[in-house]
Amino acid sequence: MIEIKIFGIPNCNSVKKAFDWCNQHKLKYTFHNYKKEPADISQLKSWCKLVGWEALFNKKGTTWRLISEKYKDTFLNEKLAIELMLENNSIIKRPVIEFNSKIIVGYDEELYQSMLKK
C-alpha cells in the first residue's frame, strides 16, 4: 500500500474533493494543514524539482490577486516564487499529494486514478 500525504488547507474545496476521492477508493492518507504547519523551504524546493514552480504557484487565487500588484514589474522566477510561497502558503496550489517520492498538484481524478490506484 502506498503512503499518501495530502497538503493543503482544510476548508479548501479541492482539498475536500481529494479527501472524498481517497475515502471513496479506500486509500489511507495523512493530512498536512498549512495553517498549522507551513510548508518549509526544503519541501518547496523538492516539489519544484519534481513539477516546476509554475505548477505549484497559484496565480488564480485570492492571495496572488492581493499581492500581485506589488510584483507586477518583477520577473517572477523560481527563487521569488519559493519566497512568496514561504511567506504565503495559501498561494501554493492545492492540494499537493505526495506519494512514492512523487507529487500530484491540484485535484485531478484521472491522475489520481492512474497514479494512486496501482
Biopython code that builds the backbone (N, CA, C, O; Angstrom):
import numpy as np
from Bio.PDB.StructureBuilder import StructureBuilder

atoms = [
    (1, "MET", "N", (0.844, -1.189, 0.000)),
    (1, "MET", "CA", (0.000, 0.000, 0.000)),
    (1, "MET", "C", (0.886, 1.250, 0.000)),
    (1, "MET", "O", (1.874, 1.328, 0.730)),
    (2, "ILE", "N", (0.515, 2.213, -0.825)),
    (2, "ILE", "CA", (1.316, 3.436, -0.886)),
    (2, "ILE", "C", (0.951, 4.365, 0.265)),
    (2, "ILE", "O", (-0.174, 4.365, 0.765)),
    (3, "GLU", "N", (1.945, 5.156, 0.668)),
    (3, "GLU", "CA", (1.730, 6.154, 1.717)),
    (3, "GLU", "C", (1.390, 7.475, 1.035)),
    (3, "GLU", "O", (2.169, 7.989, 0.233)),
    (4, "ILE", "N", (0.235, 8.010, 1.357)),
    (4, "ILE", "CA", (-0.244, 9.240, 0.742)),
    (4, "ILE", "C", (-0.299, 10.337, 1.790)),
    (4, "ILE", "O", (-0.814, 10.142, 2.892)),
    (5, "LYS", "N", (0.240, 11.488, 1.429)),
    (5, "LYS", "CA", (0.169, 12.654, 2.315)),
    (5, "LYS", "C", (-0.449, 13.793, 1.509)),
    (5, "LYS", "O", (0.041, 14.146, 0.437)),
    (6, "ILE", "N", (-1.525, 14.360, 2.035)),
    (6, "ILE", "CA", (-2.217, 15.465, 1.372)),
    (6, "ILE", "C", (-1.859, 16.759, 2.094)),
    (6, "ILE", "O", (-2.013, 16.863, 3.311)),
    (7, "PHE", "N", (-1.383, 17.741, 1.336)),
    (7, "PHE", "CA", (-1.016, 19.051, 1.875)),
    (7, "PHE", "C", (-2.041, 20.072, 1.413)),
    (7, "PHE", "O", (-2.450, 20.067, 0.253)),
    (8, "GLY", "N", (-2.452, 20.943, 2.317)),
    (8, "GLY", "CA", (-3.391, 21.984, 1.934)),
    (8, "GLY", "C", (-4.015, 22.667, 3.125)),
    (8, "GLY", "O", (-3.463, 22.687, 4.224)),
    (9, "ILE", "N", (-5.175, 23.222, 2.877)),
    (9, "ILE", "CA", (-5.951, 23.947, 3.876)),
    (9, "ILE", "C", (-7.290, 23.221, 3.996)),
    (9, "ILE", "O", (-7.936, 22.969, 2.979)),
    (10, "PRO", "N", (-7.719, 22.880, 5.200)),
    (10, "PRO", "CA", (-8.891, 22.009, 5.349)),
    (10, "PRO", "C", (-10.192, 22.529, 4.762)),
    (10, "PRO", "O", (-11.048, 21.731, 4.380)),
    (11, "ASN", "N", (-10.366, 23.838, 4.678)),
    (11, "ASN", "CA", (-11.635, 24.361, 4.148)),
    (11, "ASN", "C", (-11.599, 24.593, 2.637)),
    (11, "ASN", "O", (-12.557, 25.122, 2.074)),
    (12, "CYS", "N", (-10.512, 24.208, 1.978)),
    (12, "CYS", "CA", (-10.380, 24.347, 0.522)),
    (12, "CYS", "C", (-11.215, 23.271, -0.163)),
    (12, "CYS", "O", (-11.111, 22.094, 0.182)),
    (13, "ASN", "N", (-12.038, 23.661, -1.126)),
    (13, "ASN", "CA", (-12.898, 22.708, -1.827)),
    (13, "ASN", "C", (-12.109, 21.630, -2.565)),
    (13, "ASN", "O", (-12.524, 20.471, -2.583)),
    (14, "SER", "N", (-10.989, 21.988, -3.168)),
    (14, "SER", "CA", (-10.179, 20.995, -3.884)),
    (14, "SER", "C", (-9.576, 19.973, -2.920)),
    (14, "SER", "O", (-9.470, 18.790, -3.242)),
    (15, "VAL", "N", (-9.188, 20.437, -1.750)),
    (15, "VAL", "CA", (-8.652, 19.530, -0.733)),
    (15, "VAL", "C", (-9.763, 18.594, -0.249)),
    (15, "VAL", "O", (-9.538, 17.395, -0.080)),
    (16, "LYS", "N", (-10.947, 19.137, -0.029)),
    (16, "LYS", "CA", (-12.087, 18.310, 0.395)),
    (16, "LYS", "C", (-12.407, 17.249, -0.660)),
    (16, "LYS", "O", (-12.723, 16.109, -0.322)),
    (17, "LYS", "N", (-12.324, 17.629, -1.941)),
    (17, "LYS", "CA", (-12.571, 16.667, -3.021)),
    (17, "LYS", "C", (-11.511, 15.559, -3.002)),
    (17, "LYS", "O", (-11.827, 14.392, -3.234)),
    (18, "ALA", "N", (-10.257, 15.927, -2.724)),
    (18, "ALA", "CA", (-9.190, 14.920, -2.651)),
    (18, "ALA", "C", (-9.438, 13.964, -1.485)),
    (18, "ALA", "O", (-9.241, 12.756, -1.622)),
    (19, "PHE", "N", (-9.872, 14.497, -0.336)),
    (19, "PHE", "CA", (-10.229, 13.638, 0.806)),
    (19, "PHE", "C", (-11.325, 12.663, 0.391)),
    (19, "PHE", "O", (-11.223, 11.457, 0.617)),
    (20, "ASP", "N", (-12.375, 13.209, -0.221)),
    (20, "ASP", "CA", (-13.514, 12.381, -0.631)),
    (20, "ASP", "C", (-13.077, 11.297, -1.612)),
    (20, "ASP", "O", (-13.482, 10.142, -1.482)),
    (21, "TRP", "N", (-12.250, 11.666, -2.595)),
    (21, "TRP", "CA", (-11.789, 10.703, -3.587)),
    (21, "TRP", "C", (-11.003, 9.579, -2.913)),
    (21, "TRP", "O", (-11.236, 8.404, -3.198)),
    (22, "CYS", "N", (-10.080, 9.929, -2.030)),
    (22, "CYS", "CA", (-9.291, 8.912, -1.323)),
    (22, "CYS", "C", (-10.189, 8.032, -0.458)),
    (22, "CYS", "O", (-10.015, 6.814, -0.419)),
    (23, "ASN", "N", (-11.143, 8.641, 0.230)),
    (23, "ASN", "CA", (-12.062, 7.870, 1.067)),
    (23, "ASN", "C", (-12.908, 6.910, 0.219)),
    (23, "ASN", "O", (-13.092, 5.751, 0.591)),
    (24, "GLN", "N", (-13.415, 7.386, -0.906)),
    (24, "GLN", "CA", (-14.231, 6.540, -1.796)),
    (24, "GLN", "C", (-13.430, 5.349, -2.322)),
    (24, "GLN", "O", (-13.981, 4.270, -2.538)),
    (25, "HIS", "N", (-12.135, 5.550, -2.526)),
    (25, "HIS", "CA", (-11.282, 4.485, -3.057)),
    (25, "HIS", "C", (-10.529, 3.748, -1.946)),
    (25, "HIS", "O", (-9.610, 2.971, -2.205)),
    (26, "LYS", "N", (-10.942, 4.012, -0.708)),
    (26, "LYS", "CA", (-10.395, 3.329, 0.462)),
    (26, "LYS", "C", (-8.875, 3.446, 0.552)),
    (26, "LYS", "O", (-8.185, 2.482, 0.885)),
    (27, "LEU", "N", (-8.369, 4.628, 0.254)),
    (27, "LEU", "CA", (-6.939, 4.905, 0.367)),
    (27, "LEU", "C", (-6.684, 5.673, 1.658)),
    (27, "LEU", "O", (-7.330, 6.687, 1.924)),
    (28, "LYS", "N", (-5.756, 5.194, 2.442)),
    (28, "LYS", "CA", (-5.403, 5.886, 3.679)),
    (28, "LYS", "C", (-4.450, 7.028, 3.360)),
    (28, "LYS", "O", (-3.603, 6.918, 2.473)),
    (29, "TYR", "N", (-4.597, 8.114, 4.088)),
    (29, "TYR", "CA", (-3.742, 9.281, 3.879)),
    (29, "TYR", "C", (-3.576, 10.023, 5.196)),
    (29, "TYR", "O", (-4.357, 9.862, 6.134)),
    (30, "THR", "N", (-2.537, 10.839, 5.232)),
    (30, "THR", "CA", (-2.376, 11.784, 6.334)),
    (30, "THR", "C", (-2.532, 13.175, 5.738)),
    (30, "THR", "O", (-2.309, 13.385, 4.546)),
    (31, "PHE", "N", (-2.915, 14.110, 6.577)),
    (31, "PHE", "CA", (-3.150, 15.474, 6.120)),
    (31, "PHE", "C", (-2.185, 16.423, 6.791)),
    (31, "PHE", "O", (-2.004, 16.390, 8.008)),
    (32, "HIS", "N", (-1.568, 17.270, 5.989)),
    (32, "HIS", "CA", (-0.670, 18.316, 6.477)),
    (32, "HIS", "C", (-1.372, 19.654, 6.263)),
    (32, "HIS", "O", (-1.558, 20.092, 5.127)),
    (33, "ASN", "N", (-1.751, 20.282, 7.337)),
    (33, "ASN", "CA", (-2.501, 21.540, 7.310)),
    (33, "ASN", "C", (-1.537, 22.731, 7.295)),
    (33, "ASN", "O", (-0.843, 22.982, 8.280)),
    (34, "TYR", "N", (-1.497, 23.459, 6.183)),
    (34, "TYR", "CA", (-0.616, 24.626, 6.073)),
    (34, "TYR", "C", (-0.907, 25.684, 7.139)),
    (34, "TYR", "O", (-0.005, 26.415, 7.550)),
    (35, "LYS", "N", (-2.140, 25.767, 7.579)),
    (35, "LYS", "CA", (-2.496, 26.785, 8.576)),
    (35, "LYS", "C", (-1.819, 26.496, 9.917)),
    (35, "LYS", "O", (-1.483, 27.418, 10.660)),
    (36, "LYS", "N", (-1.623, 25.222, 10.217)),
    (36, "LYS", "CA", (-0.999, 24.847, 11.491)),
    (36, "LYS", "C", (0.506, 24.655, 11.362)),
    (36, "LYS", "O", (1.258, 24.928, 12.297)),
    (37, "GLU", "N", (0.938, 24.183, 10.195)),
    (37, "GLU", "CA", (2.353, 23.922, 9.966)),
    (37, "GLU", "C", (2.698, 24.275, 8.521)),
    (37, "GLU", "O", (2.490, 23.464, 7.618)),
    (38, "PRO", "N", (3.219, 25.474, 8.300)),
    (38, "PRO", "CA", (3.513, 25.921, 6.934)),
    (38, "PRO", "C", (4.532, 25.018, 6.230)),
    (38, "PRO", "O", (5.339, 24.344, 6.869)),
    (39, "ALA", "N", (4.469, 25.027, 4.907)),
    (39, "ALA", "CA", (5.469, 24.317, 4.104)),
    (39, "ALA", "C", (6.828, 24.959, 4.363)),
    (39, "ALA", "O", (6.913, 26.160, 4.620)),
    (40, "ASP", "N", (7.890, 24.156, 4.295)),
    (40, "ASP", "CA", (9.222, 24.718, 4.510)),
    (40, "ASP", "C", (9.995, 24.771, 3.195)),
    (40, "ASP", "O", (9.560, 24.231, 2.178)),
    (41, "ILE", "N", (11.131, 25.422, 3.238)),
    (41, "ILE", "CA", (11.891, 25.678, 2.013)),
    (41, "ILE", "C", (12.386, 24.394, 1.356)),
    (41, "ILE", "O", (12.367, 24.287, 0.130)),
    (42, "SER", "N", (12.827, 23.419, 2.146)),
    (42, "SER", "CA", (13.326, 22.180, 1.534)),
    (42, "SER", "C", (12.199, 21.436, 0.824)),
    (42, "SER", "O", (12.411, 20.849, -0.237)),
    (43, "GLN", "N", (11.013, 21.459, 1.403)),
    (43, "GLN", "CA", (9.850, 20.826, 0.787)),
    (43, "GLN", "C", (9.505, 21.515, -0.536)),
    (43, "GLN", "O", (9.298, 20.856, -1.554)),
    (44, "LEU", "N", (9.447, 22.841, -0.506)),
    (44, "LEU", "CA", (9.112, 23.587, -1.721)),
    (44, "LEU", "C", (10.150, 23.380, -2.821)),
    (44, "LEU", "O", (9.794, 23.226, -3.989)),
    (45, "LYS", "N", (11.426, 23.375, -2.453)),
    (45, "LYS", "CA", (12.475, 23.137, -3.450)),
    (45, "LYS", "C", (12.354, 21.736, -4.051)),
    (45, "LYS", "O", (12.522, 21.547, -5.256)),
    (46, "SER", "N", (12.063, 20.769, -3.199)),
    (46, "SER", "CA", (11.883, 19.394, -3.675)),
    (46, "SER", "C", (10.704, 19.306, -4.635)),
    (46, "SER", "O", (10.811, 18.685, -5.692)),
    (47, "TRP", "N", (9.580, 19.920, -4.277)),
    (47, "TRP", "CA", (8.405, 19.904, -5.144)),
    (47, "TRP", "C", (8.686, 20.605, -6.464)),
    (47, "TRP", "O", (8.277, 20.132, -7.525)),
    (48, "CYS", "N", (9.388, 21.741, -6.397)),
    (48, "CYS", "CA", (9.723, 22.474, -7.625)),
    (48, "CYS", "C", (10.585, 21.619, -8.540)),
    (48, "CYS", "O", (10.434, 21.666, -9.761)),
    (49, "LYS", "N", (11.480, 20.847, -7.963)),
    (49, "LYS", "CA", (12.331, 19.963, -8.754)),
    (49, "LYS", "C", (11.479, 18.902, -9.464)),
    (49, "LYS", "O", (11.777, 18.512, -10.594)),
    (50, "LEU", "N", (10.420, 18.441, -8.792)),
    (50, "LEU", "CA", (9.569, 17.392, -9.368)),
    (50, "LEU", "C", (8.617, 17.905, -10.444)),
    (50, "LEU", "O", (8.437, 17.249, -11.471)),
    (51, "VAL", "N", (7.996, 19.083, -10.221)),
    (51, "VAL", "CA", (6.956, 19.549, -11.152)),
    (51, "VAL", "C", (7.159, 20.966, -11.672)),
    (51, "VAL", "O", (6.396, 21.427, -12.521)),
    (52, "GLY", "N", (8.175, 21.663, -11.174)),
    (52, "GLY", "CA", (8.388, 23.053, -11.576)),
    (52, "GLY", "C", (7.582, 24.008, -10.707)),
    (52, "GLY", "O", (6.478, 23.682, -10.272)),
    (53, "TRP", "N", (8.132, 25.177, -10.460)),
    (53, "TRP", "CA", (7.465, 26.131, -9.568)),
    (53, "TRP", "C", (6.145, 26.622, -10.146)),
    (53, "TRP", "O", (5.219, 26.951, -9.405)),
    (54, "GLU", "N", (6.060, 26.669, -11.483)),
    (54, "GLU", "CA", (4.852, 27.177, -12.120)),
    (54, "GLU", "C", (3.629, 26.313, -11.797)),
    (54, "GLU", "O", (2.513, 26.824, -11.704)),
    (55, "ALA", "N", (3.841, 25.008, -11.626)),
    (55, "ALA", "CA", (2.741, 24.102, -11.296)),
    (55, "ALA", "C", (2.266, 24.309, -9.852)),
    (55, "ALA", "O", (1.102, 24.053, -9.543)),
    (56, "LEU", "N", (3.136, 24.758, -8.994)),
    (56, "LEU", "CA", (2.813, 24.945, -7.575)),
    (56, "LEU", "C", (2.247, 26.322, -7.254)),
    (56, "LEU", "O", (1.484, 26.480, -6.302)),
    (57, "PHE", "N", (2.619, 27.301, -8.038)),
    (57, "PHE", "CA", (2.293, 28.697, -7.739)),
    (57, "PHE", "C", (0.918, 29.048, -8.295)),
    (57, "PHE", "O", (0.713, 29.033, -9.509)),
    (58, "ASN", "N", (-0.014, 29.358, -7.418)),
    (58, "ASN", "CA", (-1.400, 29.611, -7.811)),
    (58, "ASN", "C", (-1.628, 31.091, -8.128)),
    (58, "ASN", "O", (-1.816, 31.907, -7.225)),
    (59, "LYS", "N", (-1.609, 31.422, -9.411)),
    (59, "LYS", "CA", (-1.857, 32.796, -9.838)),
    (59, "LYS", "C", (-3.343, 33.101, -9.986)),
    (59, "LYS", "O", (-3.709, 34.240, -10.278)),
    (60, "LYS", "N", (-4.208, 32.104, -9.789)),
    (60, "LYS", "CA", (-5.644, 32.325, -9.939)),
    (60, "LYS", "C", (-6.339, 32.594, -8.614)),
    (60, "LYS", "O", (-7.508, 32.979, -8.594)),
    (61, "GLY", "N", (-5.637, 32.396, -7.518)),
    (61, "GLY", "CA", (-6.263, 32.508, -6.202)),
    (61, "GLY", "C", (-6.290, 33.916, -5.640)),
    (61, "GLY", "O", (-5.680, 34.840, -6.178)),
    (62, "THR", "N", (-7.004, 34.047, -4.557)),
    (62, "THR", "CA", (-7.173, 35.333, -3.868)),
    (62, "THR", "C", (-5.848, 35.892, -3.369)),
    (62, "THR", "O", (-5.604, 37.094, -3.468)),
    (63, "THR", "N", (-4.995, 35.029, -2.834)),
    (63, "THR", "CA", (-3.731, 35.504, -2.267)),
    (63, "THR", "C", (-2.888, 36.208, -3.319)),
    (63, "THR", "O", (-2.360, 37.291, -3.065)),
    (64, "TRP", "N", (-2.756, 35.603, -4.501)),
    (64, "TRP", "CA", (-1.976, 36.238, -5.566)),
    (64, "TRP", "C", (-2.621, 37.548, -5.993)),
    (64, "TRP", "O", (-1.926, 38.540, -6.215)),
    (65, "ARG", "N", (-3.932, 37.559, -6.109)),
    (65, "ARG", "CA", (-4.606, 38.803, -6.513)),
    (65, "ARG", "C", (-4.339, 39.921, -5.506)),
    (65, "ARG", "O", (-4.221, 41.085, -5.888)),
    (66, "LEU", "N", (-4.244, 39.572, -4.230)),
    (66, "LEU", "CA", (-3.998, 40.582, -3.200)),
    (66, "LEU", "C", (-2.581, 41.137, -3.243)),
    (66, "LEU", "O", (-2.368, 42.305, -2.918)),
    (67, "ILE", "N", (-1.607, 40.318, -3.638)),
    (67, "ILE", "CA", (-0.213, 40.774, -3.601)),
    (67, "ILE", "C", (0.392, 41.023, -4.989)),
    (67, "ILE", "O", (1.496, 41.561, -5.080)),
    (68, "SER", "N", (-0.293, 40.652, -6.053)),
    (68, "SER", "CA", (0.301, 40.714, -7.392)),
    (68, "SER", "C", (0.674, 42.131, -7.827)),
    (68, "SER", "O", (1.652, 42.313, -8.551)),
    (69, "GLU", "N", (-0.075, 43.114, -7.407)),
    (69, "GLU", "CA", (0.225, 44.499, -7.798)),
    (69, "GLU", "C", (1.643, 44.893, -7.367)),
    (69, "GLU", "O", (2.345, 45.606, -8.084)),
    (70, "LYS", "N", (2.042, 44.429, -6.214)),
    (70, "LYS", "CA", (3.380, 44.722, -5.689)),
    (70, "LYS", "C", (4.475, 44.128, -6.588)),
    (70, "LYS", "O", (5.591, 44.644, -6.636)),
    (71, "TYR", "N", (4.148, 43.044, -7.296)),
    (71, "TYR", "CA", (5.141, 42.328, -8.103)),
    (71, "TYR", "C", (4.915, 42.467, -9.606)),
    (71, "TYR", "O", (5.522, 41.736, -10.389)),
    (72, "LYS", "N", (4.058, 43.388, -10.017)),
    (72, "LYS", "CA", (3.687, 43.484, -11.438)),
    (72, "LYS", "C", (4.863, 43.799, -12.350)),
    (72, "LYS", "O", (4.858, 43.393, -13.513)),
    (73, "ASP", "N", (5.873, 44.512, -11.854)),
    (73, "ASP", "CA", (7.031, 44.847, -12.672)),
    (73, "ASP", "C", (8.242, 43.981, -12.344)),
    (73, "ASP", "O", (9.365, 44.303, -12.734)),
    (74, "THR", "N", (8.015, 42.883, -11.627)),
    (74, "THR", "CA", (9.087, 41.994, -11.200)),
    (74, "THR", "C", (9.021, 40.702, -12.004)),
    (74, "THR", "O", (7.944, 40.149, -12.229)),
    (75, "PHE", "N", (10.175, 40.236, -12.430)),
    (75, "PHE", "CA", (10.236, 38.959, -13.133)),
    (75, "PHE", "C", (10.045, 37.849, -12.106)),
    (75, "PHE", "O", (10.851, 37.690, -11.189)),
    (76, "LEU", "N", (8.989, 37.099, -12.270)),
    (76, "LEU", "CA", (8.700, 36.011, -11.352)),
    (76, "LEU", "C", (9.487, 34.781, -11.780)),
    (76, "LEU", "O", (9.298, 34.261, -12.879)),
    (77, "ASN", "N", (10.366, 34.325, -10.907)),
    (77, "ASN", "CA", (11.170, 33.145, -11.185)),
    (77, "ASN", "C", (11.051, 32.182, -10.005)),
    (77, "ASN", "O", (10.337, 32.461, -9.041)),
    (78, "GLU", "N", (11.744, 31.059, -10.080)),
    (78, "GLU", "CA", (11.622, 30.047, -9.027)),
    (78, "GLU", "C", (12.027, 30.591, -7.658)),
    (78, "GLU", "O", (11.339, 30.339, -6.668)),
    (79, "LYS", "N", (13.117, 31.322, -7.590)),
    (79, "LYS", "CA", (13.595, 31.843, -6.307)),
    (79, "LYS", "C", (12.540, 32.748, -5.662)),
    (79, "LYS", "O", (12.224, 32.586, -4.484)),
    (80, "LEU", "N", (12.004, 33.685, -6.417)),
    (80, "LEU", "CA", (10.984, 34.585, -5.885)),
    (80, "LEU", "C", (9.698, 33.826, -5.577)),
    (80, "LEU", "O", (9.057, 34.077, -4.557)),
    (81, "ALA", "N", (9.325, 32.912, -6.442)),
    (81, "ALA", "CA", (8.101, 32.124, -6.213)),
    (81, "ALA", "C", (8.203, 31.344, -4.901)),
    (81, "ALA", "O", (7.246, 31.304, -4.128)),
    (82, "ILE", "N", (9.355, 30.729, -4.648)),
    (82, "ILE", "CA", (9.539, 29.991, -3.398)),
    (82, "ILE", "C", (9.454, 30.936, -2.206)),
    (82, "ILE", "O", (8.820, 30.610, -1.203)),
    (83, "GLU", "N", (10.084, 32.104, -2.305)),
    (83, "GLU", "CA", (9.992, 33.097, -1.217)),
    (83, "GLU", "C", (8.535, 33.474, -0.946)),
    (83, "GLU", "O", (8.111, 33.548, 0.207)),
    (84, "LEU", "N", (7.779, 33.711, -2.012)),
    (84, "LEU", "CA", (6.375, 34.090, -1.852)),
    (84, "LEU", "C", (5.545, 32.942, -1.287)),
    (84, "LEU", "O", (4.649, 33.167, -0.473)),
    (85, "MET", "N", (5.837, 31.709, -1.713)),
    (85, "MET", "CA", (5.102, 30.556, -1.182)),
    (85, "MET", "C", (5.428, 30.329, 0.294)),
    (85, "MET", "O", (4.569, 29.889, 1.058)),
    (86, "LEU", "N", (6.666, 30.628, 0.697)),
    (86, "LEU", "CA", (7.034, 30.510, 2.111)),
    (86, "LEU", "C", (6.299, 31.547, 2.960)),
    (86, "LEU", "O", (5.837, 31.250, 4.062)),
    (87, "GLU", "N", (6.199, 32.758, 2.433)),
    (87, "GLU", "CA", (5.523, 33.843, 3.153)),
    (87, "GLU", "C", (4.004, 33.683, 3.147)),
    (87, "GLU", "O", (3.329, 34.101, 4.088)),
    (88, "ASN", "N", (3.473, 33.080, 2.091)),
    (88, "ASN", "CA", (2.024, 32.958, 1.899)),
    (88, "ASN", "C", (1.688, 31.541, 1.444)),
    (88, "ASN", "O", (1.481, 31.304, 0.254)),
    (89, "ASN", "N", (1.632, 30.599, 2.383)),
    (89, "ASN", "CA", (1.374, 29.204, 1.996)),
    (89, "ASN", "C", (0.083, 29.040, 1.212)),
    (89, "ASN", "O", (-0.063, 28.075, 0.463)),
    (90, "SER", "N", (-0.846, 29.955, 1.369)),
    (90, "SER", "CA", (-2.110, 29.831, 0.645)),
    (90, "SER", "C", (-1.957, 30.114, -0.850)),
    (90, "SER", "O", (-2.914, 29.948, -1.607)),
    (91, "ILE", "N", (-0.778, 30.534, -1.281)),
    (91, "ILE", "CA", (-0.533, 30.748, -2.706)),
    (91, "ILE", "C", (-0.080, 29.450, -3.393)),
    (91, "ILE", "O", (0.055, 29.403, -4.615)),
    (92, "ILE", "N", (0.150, 28.409, -2.601)),
    (92, "ILE", "CA", (0.508, 27.101, -3.158)),
    (92, "ILE", "C", (-0.770, 26.434, -3.646)),
    (92, "ILE", "O", (-1.753, 26.347, -2.910)),
    (93, "LYS", "N", (-0.754, 25.961, -4.899)),
    (93, "LYS", "CA", (-1.926, 25.256, -5.436)),
    (93, "LYS", "C", (-2.255, 24.075, -4.539)),
    (93, "LYS", "O", (-1.371, 23.423, -3.982)),
    (94, "ARG", "N", (-3.544, 23.820, -4.416)),
    (94, "ARG", "CA", (-3.985, 22.760, -3.516)),
    (94, "ARG", "C", (-4.907, 21.790, -4.241)),
    (94, "ARG", "O", (-5.599, 22.128, -5.201)),
    (95, "PRO", "N", (-4.877, 20.588, -3.737)),
    (95, "PRO", "CA", (-3.938, 20.002, -2.787)),
    (95, "PRO", "C", (-2.627, 19.612, -3.476)),
    (95, "PRO", "O", (-2.555, 19.501, -4.700)),
    (96, "VAL", "N", (-1.609, 19.412, -2.665)),
    (96, "VAL", "CA", (-0.391, 18.755, -3.128)),
    (96, "VAL", "C", (-0.433, 17.373, -2.486)),
    (96, "VAL", "O", (-0.544, 17.244, -1.267)),
    (97, "ILE", "N", (-0.343, 16.358, -3.313)),
    (97, "ILE", "CA", (-0.387, 14.987, -2.815)),
    (97, "ILE", "C", (0.974, 14.336, -3.049)),
    (97, "ILE", "O", (1.429, 14.192, -4.184)),
    (98, "GLU", "N", (1.603, 13.953, -1.955)),
    (98, "GLU", "CA", (2.896, 13.266, -2.012)),
    (98, "GLU", "C", (2.675, 11.765, -1.882)),
    (98, "GLU", "O", (1.871, 11.315, -1.065)),
    (99, "PHE", "N", (3.392, 10.997, -2.691)),
    (99, "PHE", "CA", (3.357, 9.540, -2.609)),
    (99, "PHE", "C", (4.536, 8.989, -3.393)),
    (99, "PHE", "O", (4.865, 9.501, -4.463)),
    (100, "ASN", "N", (5.167, 7.960, -2.875)),
    (100, "ASN", "CA", (6.261, 7.274, -3.582)),
    (100, "ASN", "C", (7.261, 8.231, -4.221)),
    (100, "ASN", "O", (7.657, 8.027, -5.368)),
    (101, "SER", "N", (7.674, 9.264, -3.503)),
    (101, "SER", "CA", (8.641, 10.259, -3.999)),
    (101, "SER", "C", (8.144, 11.010, -5.231)),
    (101, "SER", "O", (8.944, 11.515, -6.018)),
    (102, "LYS", "N", (6.815, 11.084, -5.399)),
    (102, "LYS", "CA", (6.190, 11.837, -6.492)),
    (102, "LYS", "C", (5.160, 12.773, -5.880)),
    (102, "LYS", "O", (4.824, 12.664, -4.701)),
    (103, "ILE", "N", (4.665, 13.697, -6.700)),
    (103, "ILE", "CA", (3.565, 14.551, -6.252)),
    (103, "ILE", "C", (2.561, 14.760, -7.385)),
    (103, "ILE", "O", (2.877, 14.677, -8.572)),
    (104, "ILE", "N", (1.345, 15.034, -6.947)),
    (104, "ILE", "CA", (0.287, 15.499, -7.845)),
    (104, "ILE", "C", (-0.157, 16.839, -7.282)),
    (104, "ILE", "O", (-0.392, 16.965, -6.080)),
    (105, "VAL", "N", (-0.271, 17.838, -8.143)),
    (105, "VAL", "CA", (-0.696, 19.165, -7.703)),
    (105, "VAL", "C", (-2.097, 19.428, -8.240)),
    (105, "VAL", "O", (-2.342, 19.337, -9.442)),
    (106, "GLY", "N", (-3.013, 19.758, -7.327)),
    (106, "GLY", "CA", (-4.380, 20.054, -7.713)),
    (106, "GLY", "C", (-5.261, 18.825, -7.664)),
    (106, "GLY", "O", (-4.797, 17.709, -7.429)),
    (107, "TYR", "N", (-6.541, 19.056, -7.891)),
    (107, "TYR", "CA", (-7.498, 17.953, -7.901)),
    (107, "TYR", "C", (-7.677, 17.482, -9.333)),
    (107, "TYR", "O", (-8.138, 18.237, -10.189)),
    (108, "ASP", "N", (-7.311, 16.236, -9.592)),
    (108, "ASP", "CA", (-7.398, 15.671, -10.937)),
    (108, "ASP", "C", (-7.720, 14.186, -10.820)),
    (108, "ASP", "O", (-6.824, 13.371, -10.597)),
    (109, "GLU", "N", (-8.988, 13.834, -10.969)),
    (109, "GLU", "CA", (-9.432, 12.449, -10.800)),
    (109, "GLU", "C", (-8.690, 11.478, -11.712)),
    (109, "GLU", "O", (-8.339, 10.378, -11.285)),
    (110, "GLU", "N", (-8.448, 11.867, -12.958)),
    (110, "GLU", "CA", (-7.758, 10.973, -13.891)),
    (110, "GLU", "C", (-6.341, 10.667, -13.419)),
    (110, "GLU", "O", (-5.903, 9.518, -13.464)),
    (111, "LEU", "N", (-5.627, 11.693, -12.968)),
    (111, "LEU", "CA", (-4.281, 11.469, -12.435)),
    (111, "LEU", "C", (-4.338, 10.628, -11.173)),
    (111, "LEU", "O", (-3.526, 9.719, -10.996)),
    (112, "TYR", "N", (-5.277, 10.915, -10.302)),
    (112, "TYR", "CA", (-5.421, 10.119, -9.070)),
    (112, "TYR", "C", (-5.630, 8.661, -9.439)),
    (112, "TYR", "O", (-4.990, 7.771, -8.879)),
    (113, "GLN", "N", (-6.530, 8.421, -10.384)),
    (113, "GLN", "CA", (-6.846, 7.050, -10.781)),
    (113, "GLN", "C", (-5.612, 6.348, -11.344)),
    (113, "GLN", "O", (-5.333, 5.201, -10.996)),
    (114, "SER", "N", (-4.882, 7.033, -12.207)),
    (114, "SER", "CA", (-3.736, 6.391, -12.857)),
    (114, "SER", "C", (-2.513, 6.273, -11.952)),
    (114, "SER", "O", (-1.711, 5.354, -12.115)),
    (115, "MET", "N", (-2.364, 7.189, -11.007)),
    (115, "MET", "CA", (-1.142, 7.185, -10.190)),
    (115, "MET", "C", (-1.330, 6.631, -8.773)),
    (115, "MET", "O", (-0.393, 6.076, -8.199)),
    (116, "LEU", "N", (-2.509, 6.775, -8.216)),
    (116, "LEU", "CA", (-2.714, 6.356, -6.828)),
    (116, "LEU", "C", (-3.370, 4.991, -6.693)),
    (116, "LEU", "O", (-3.316, 4.386, -5.622)),
    (117, "LYS", "N", (-3.980, 4.500, -7.744)),
    (117, "LYS", "CA", (-4.720, 3.235, -7.662)),
    (117, "LYS", "C", (-3.929, 2.056, -8.247)),
    (117, "LYS", "O", (-4.523, 1.150, -8.832)),
    (118, "LYS", "N", (-2.637, 2.056, -8.100)),
    (118, "LYS", "CA", (-1.800, 0.967, -8.636)),
    (118, "LYS", "C", (-1.743, -0.180, -7.657)),
    (118, "LYS", "O", (-1.090, -1.189, -7.925)),
]
sb = StructureBuilder()
sb.init_structure("model")
sb.init_model(0)
sb.init_chain("A")
sb.init_seg("    ")
for serial, (resi, resn, name, xyz) in enumerate(atoms, 1):
    if name == "N":
        sb.init_residue(resn, " ", resi, " ")
    sb.init_atom(name, np.array(xyz, "f"), 0.0, 1.0, " ", f" {name:<3s}", serial, name[0])
structure = sb.get_structure()
